[in-house]
Amino acid sequence: VFVVSEKGYGKRSLIDDYRITKRGGKGVKTINITEKTGLLFSIRKVTDQDDVLLITSKGITIRMRCDQMRVIGKATQGVRLINLKGKDALASVTNVARTEEENESDDETLIETNN
């Protein structure tokens, strides 16, 4: 599970960390809401083979690999994913499946970097 707050904080948590609630349940806390993080903006189901796109109202787009994000507990505030300046705000969050070409080019880049 990938969650993002309105001020650009986010995190990955395991789906197994969330208990199943029944009718009349009070819900499950997924992110620590503070003035620093802002309210919950988006929640997405992701896998290690996905990338996540964060798009701001000013058109800034950041693409991150899910397999490079550390999985942390569900009751934490997360880490800063994007630095929003001034009146800029998140406009959209979506996950994108990587293609085989992207996976191969990423592997080649890692090999070139390590040499």
C-alpha atoms as a printed R data frame, in Angstrom:
    type eleno elety resid chain resno       x      y       z
1   ATOM     1    CA   VAL     A     1   0.000  0.000   0.000
2   ATOM     2    CA   PHE     A     2   1.395  3.431  -0.985
3   ATOM     3    CA   VAL     A     3   0.026  6.566   0.706
4   ATOM     4    CA   VAL     A     4   0.767 10.239   0.064
5   ATOM     5    CA   SER     A     5  -0.192 13.260   2.152
6   ATOM     6    CA   GLU     A     6  -1.163 16.649   0.728
7   ATOM     7    CA   LYS     A     7   2.173 18.220   1.735
8   ATOM     8    CA   GLY     A     8   4.287 15.651  -0.144
9   ATOM     9    CA   TYR     A     9   4.998 13.039   2.532
10  ATOM    10    CA   GLY     A    10   4.458  9.394   1.756
11  ATOM    11    CA   LYS     A    11   5.349  5.815   2.519
12  ATOM    12    CA   ARG     A    12   4.904  2.174   1.608
13  ATOM    13    CA   SER     A    13   3.336 -0.316   4.012
14  ATOM    14    CA   LEU     A    14   2.530 -3.996   3.787
15  ATOM    15    CA   ILE     A    15  -1.118 -4.866   3.159
16  ATOM    16    CA   ASP     A    16  -0.806 -7.541   5.864
17  ATOM    17    CA   ASP     A    17  -0.336 -4.750   8.451
18  ATOM    18    CA   TYR     A    18  -3.988 -3.739   7.987
19  ATOM    19    CA   ARG     A    19  -6.569 -5.678   9.958
20  ATOM    20    CA   ILE     A    20  -9.938 -6.523   8.464
21  ATOM    21    CA   THR     A    21 -12.699 -4.474  10.054
22  ATOM    22    CA   LYS     A    22 -16.312 -5.482  10.233
23  ATOM    23    CA   ARG     A    23 -19.470 -3.467  10.064
24  ATOM    24    CA   GLY     A    24 -19.445 -0.702  12.641
25  ATOM    25    CA   GLY     A    25 -15.638 -0.689  12.853
26  ATOM    26    CA   LYS     A    26 -13.779  2.563  13.416
27  ATOM    27    CA   GLY     A    27 -11.335  2.080  10.559
28  ATOM    28    CA   VAL     A    28  -7.591  1.565  10.455
29  ATOM    29    CA   LYS     A    29  -4.965  4.276  10.867
30  ATOM    30    CA   THR     A    30  -2.656  4.368   7.846
31  ATOM    31    CA   ILE     A    31  -0.605  7.562   8.266
32  ATOM    32    CA   ASN     A    32   0.188  9.888  11.149
33  ATOM    33    CA   ILE     A    33  -1.585 13.150  10.246
34  ATOM    34    CA   THR     A    34   0.172 16.275  11.538
35  ATOM    35    CA   GLU     A    35   0.380 19.923  10.503
36  ATOM    36    CA   LYS     A    36   3.723 19.059   8.881
37  ATOM    37    CA   THR     A    37   2.311 16.245   6.688
38  ATOM    38    CA   GLY     A    38  -1.173 17.558   5.979
39  ATOM    39    CA   LEU     A    39  -4.192 15.388   5.282
40  ATOM    40    CA   LEU     A    40  -4.187 12.112   3.371
41  ATOM    41    CA   PHE     A    41  -4.122 12.858  -0.380
42  ATOM    42    CA   SER     A    42  -3.920  9.459  -2.079
43  ATOM    43    CA   ILE     A    43  -3.737  5.761  -1.319
44  ATOM    44    CA   ARG     A    44  -2.692  3.256  -3.991
45  ATOM    45    CA   LYS     A    45  -2.098 -0.469  -4.213
46  ATOM    46    CA   VAL     A    46   1.414 -0.978  -5.626
47  ATOM    47    CA   THR     A    47   3.863 -3.807  -6.262
48  ATOM    48    CA   ASP     A    48   7.658 -3.889  -6.564
49  ATOM    49    CA   GLN     A    49   7.241 -3.847 -10.361
50  ATOM    50    CA   ASP     A    50   5.390 -0.479 -10.315
51  ATOM    51    CA   ASP     A    51   6.600  3.087 -10.523
52  ATOM    52    CA   VAL     A    52   4.728  5.955  -8.871
53  ATOM    53    CA   LEU     A    53   4.140  9.333 -10.547
54  ATOM    54    CA   LEU     A    54   3.621 12.450  -8.425
55  ATOM    55    CA   ILE     A    55   2.311 15.460 -10.362
56  ATOM    56    CA   THR     A    56   1.965 18.957  -8.912
57  ATOM    57    CA   SER     A    57  -0.401 21.767  -9.869
58  ATOM    58    CA   LYS     A    58   2.564 23.603 -11.461
59  ATOM    59    CA   GLY     A    59   3.368 20.640 -13.704
60  ATOM    60    CA   ILE     A    60   6.353 19.171 -11.862
61  ATOM    61    CA   THR     A    61   6.387 15.392 -12.274
62  ATOM    62    CA   ILE     A    62   8.482 12.926 -10.287
63  ATOM    63    CA   ARG     A    63   8.677  9.208 -11.082
64  ATOM    64    CA   MET     A    64   9.878  6.816  -8.371
65  ATOM    65    CA   ARG     A    65  10.445  3.070  -8.375
66  ATOM    66    CA   CYS     A    66   8.425  1.263  -5.722
67  ATOM    67    CA   ASP     A    67  11.080 -1.401  -5.177
68  ATOM    68    CA   GLN     A    68  13.500  1.320  -4.035
69  ATOM    69    CA   MET     A    69  11.120  2.665  -1.367
70  ATOM    70    CA   ARG     A    70  11.579  1.177   2.076
71  ATOM    71    CA   VAL     A    71   8.502 -0.465   3.600
72  ATOM    72    CA   ILE     A    72   7.684  1.169   6.958
73  ATOM    73    CA   GLY     A    73   4.963  0.860   9.596
74  ATOM    74    CA   LYS     A    74   1.443  2.066   8.972
75  ATOM    75    CA   ALA     A    75   1.217  4.512  11.906
76  ATOM    76    CA   THR     A    76   4.217  6.666  10.877
77  ATOM    77    CA   GLN     A    77   4.247  9.977   9.021
78  ATOM    78    CA   GLY     A    78   6.429  8.745   6.153
79  ATOM    79    CA   VAL     A    79   9.230 10.549   4.331
80  ATOM    80    CA   ARG     A    80   9.251 13.623   2.112
81  ATOM    81    CA   LEU     A    81   8.663 12.441  -1.445
82  ATOM    82    CA   ILE     A    82   8.429 15.843  -3.114
83  ATOM    83    CA   ASN     A    83   9.335 19.356  -1.976
84  ATOM    84    CA   LEU     A    84   6.333 21.615  -2.614
85  ATOM    85    CA   LYS     A    85   7.254 25.299  -2.764
86  ATOM    86    CA   GLY     A    86   4.968 28.282  -2.320
87  ATOM    87    CA   LYS     A    87   1.383 27.621  -3.364
88  ATOM    88    CA   ASP     A    88   2.289 24.480  -5.314
89  ATOM    89    CA   ALA     A    89   0.191 21.441  -4.356
90  ATOM    90    CA   LEU     A    90  -0.138 17.841  -5.408
91  ATOM    91    CA   ALA     A    91  -2.559 17.438  -8.290
92  ATOM    92    CA   SER     A    92  -2.333 13.709  -8.967
93  ATOM    93    CA   VAL     A    93  -0.703 10.481  -7.833
94  ATOM    94    CA   THR     A    94  -0.766  7.346  -9.943
95  ATOM    95    CA   ASN     A    95   1.105  4.091 -10.296
96  ATOM    96    CA   VAL     A    96   2.565  2.930 -13.603
97  ATOM    97    CA   ALA     A    97   3.717 -0.588 -14.436
98  ATOM    98    CA   ARG     A    98   7.280 -0.737 -15.751
99  ATOM    99    CA   THR     A    99   7.851 -2.310 -19.152
100 ATOM   100    CA   GLU     A   100  10.494 -4.952 -19.875
101 ATOM   101    CA   GLU     A   101  12.550 -2.329 -21.751
102 ATOM   102    CA   GLU     A   102  12.590 -0.054 -18.698
103 ATOM   103    CA   ASN     A   103  13.639 -2.930 -16.444
104 ATOM   104    CA   GLU     A   104  16.477 -3.870 -18.815
105 ATOM   105    CA   SER     A   105  17.693 -0.279 -19.189
106 ATOM   106    CA   ASP     A   106  17.640  0.141 -15.382
107 ATOM   107    CA   ASP     A   107  19.768 -3.010 -15.025
108 ATOM   108    CA   GLU     A   108  22.256 -1.673 -17.606
109 ATOM   109    CA   THR     A   109  22.451  1.675 -15.803
110 ATOM   110    CA   LEU     A   110  23.205 -0.081 -12.504
111 ATOM   111    CA   ILE     A   111  25.960 -2.131 -14.151
112 ATOM   112    CA   GLU     A   112  27.545  0.961 -15.743
113 ATOM   113    CA   THR     A   113  27.411  2.849 -12.443
114 ATOM   114    CA   ASN     A   114  29.111  0.040 -10.536
115 ATOM   115    CA   ASN     A   115  32.076 -0.243 -12.954
